Amino acid sequence: MSRSLSVVVATFEWPRALDVVLHALAEQRDRDFSVVVADDGSGEETAQAVERWRGELALSHVWQENEGFLKARLLNRAALAADGEYLLFLDGDCVPRRGLTASVRRAVLPGWLVGSKRLHLSPETTERALSGQWPIWRWSAAEWVVRAPKELTRWHYREQNRPGVLIPVRDRARPWNGGLDFQVPYSGYGYVFGVSREDFWRVNGFDMRFCGWDGEDLDIAERLRAAGLRCGWPGPGASVLHLWHEFRKRPASPPERALVAAPEGLRELQLELAAQESANRVGASSPSSDPVKR
């Protein structure tokens, strides 16, 4: 299997958070990856944040019109634009530690997808990270103990947030050990979710019927499991730091879950985009009676 890796970062109108996430990606110990910023209709400030990091990262910016919460469609579109053979999806409010890409690369094995854990940051720590005071992605476990011990307390007592300083027995099962599945918490695949491009195509990507509703991440993970994959934990280096924000309620209801392949997914989007491109070419080459403006 090719070891090439693309990181897809989903974002919407939070350029300060995106800037910190891209900064952390630019300081990864393993720098052999590309980045696709998947942008759900954000404005000029987000575009400027992307431009600031083009010189540091192999970076592309996929933008779609803001027509409601269409994250599943956006992630499929970003996956089509990605050049890696392995796709790592990362939420734009989750700051990766410096070992993320190295940890994930080690876990790239046939028959496995990967998920990880997160530390929910307090509003105070979030503001210090966003303002540039605290480069939290660089901190070791010892630095967290010294600088922000209350954050580790929050991390310790929430099952999905455990940092891996003390690894429970069940978390020692990694893909390279061939152990049991790693039990990612409910709807927890969105912040760190890795899968090979081949397996992503096999289940037809994210189900685009998820409109206005979270859960597209859990849906694709369950369909990948139905296709025979197991979920592995790449280890504490792949833990991410979740920036605080108010909960965004999604009022819509989720669709009925598909068994394996999404009925409206990657292939359907690819055909739609190809048809649009063809129509645009025809329109551009058609004669017009309008005067040419110079």
Secondary structure, DSSP 8 states (H G I E B T S, - for coil): ----EEEEEEESS-HHHHHHHHHHHHT-S----EEEEEESS--HHHHHHHHHTTTTSEEEEEE----SS-HHHHHHHHHHH---SEEEEEETTEEE-TTHHHHHHHT--TTEEEE--EEE--HHHHHHHHTTS--GGG--HHHHHHH-HHHHHHHHHSGGG--SSS--GGGG--GGGT-------TT-TTTEEEEEHHHHHHTTSS-TT--S-S-HHHHHHHHHHHTT-EEE---GGG-EEE---------S------SSS-SSSHHHHHHHHHHHHHHHHHHHHS---S----
